[in-house]
Amino acid sequence: DVVLTQTPPTLSATIGQSVSISCRSSQSLLHSNGNTYLHWLLQRPGQSPQLLIYLVSRLESGVPNRFSGSGSGTDFTLKISGVEAEDLGVYYCVQGTHAPTFGAGTKLELK
Amino acid sequence: QVQLQQSGAELAKPGSSVKISCKASGYTFTSYAMHWIKQTTGQALEWTGYIAPGSGGTKYNEKFKGKATLTVDKSSSTAYMQLSSLTPVDTAVYYCARAGYNSGYHFDYWGQGVMVTVSS
């Protein structure tokens, strides 16, 4: 199985601060068709996960543009440019290039 | 709007089976695969498998073969997951989530989750 390692496991931020979350894969996520199937989810407290970013950097409809994704191969980053209170929760990366697996999550909390 | 409405919480005894449901609305049911994802209390997420509602074709995570059985009822746009030979390890929240075919497991809509508790 492909292992996704997220860091840090916990992130403390103030409102307005910019933060980044790393997701590293044990194998390249570049598919033979040229796509890289690495996506990001947010799970707010008591809610189901929701899709934020797909295919590394494409913003899901309705997601604020303070969220951005980047990376290639085995190293990926989610950036939030100016944290807002509604951004608190657990962020997960998920890969679909191989049999799907999820990162362990990064909990974003208020400092 | 797209909605995935899941059935209620289940309390089951070890060795028994449960069947949970996920009713889809707001889109053409057969146009998307329906996936099932397990979340344990430690918050870890694990893909269980998916079913193609149009054909009934399935693909399972090797770990869940023999544990989970996925079916659909096209007439009611409802997907089902049966979990058999339950043990306390199966205690978790189970989500259904849809993803487009060839989307690389791009889970764009999720159900609210079903808590399955296995206890004697």
Interface residues (C-beta under 8 A of the other chain):
Chain A: H31 N35 Y37 H39 L41 Q43 S48 P49 Q50 L51 Y54 L55 E60 V90 Y92 V94 Q95 G96 T97 A99 P100 T101 F102 A104 G105
Chain B: Q43 A44 L45 E46 W47 N61 E62 Y95 A97 A99 S103 G104 Y105 H106 F107 D108 W110 G111 Q112 G113
